[in-house]
Amino acid sequence: MKVEIGRSLLQERMREASVSLEELAMQLRYKPERLADYIEGKRIMPLKTAVSIARTLGCTAEALYEWVPAD
């Protein structure tokens, strides 16, 4: 089944893991602004980034976005 990327769930996953934007950025050595862009939907996470974030937060890369069935 084909899917499209929906909204980012990064902020929700961070909340569940009790991790702030600044803490996550520091752990991954990413700029907080870049993570904020992912949260706000201004950028889509590359797969490598999504896997790194997911492993840090204790979830799957798929759990970082809503997935919408495509026509």
Buried (B, 14 or more C-beta within 10 A) or exposed (E): EEEEEEEBBBBBBBEEBEBEBEBBBEEBEBEBEBBBBBBEEEBEBEEEBBBBBBEBBEBEBEBBBEEEEEE
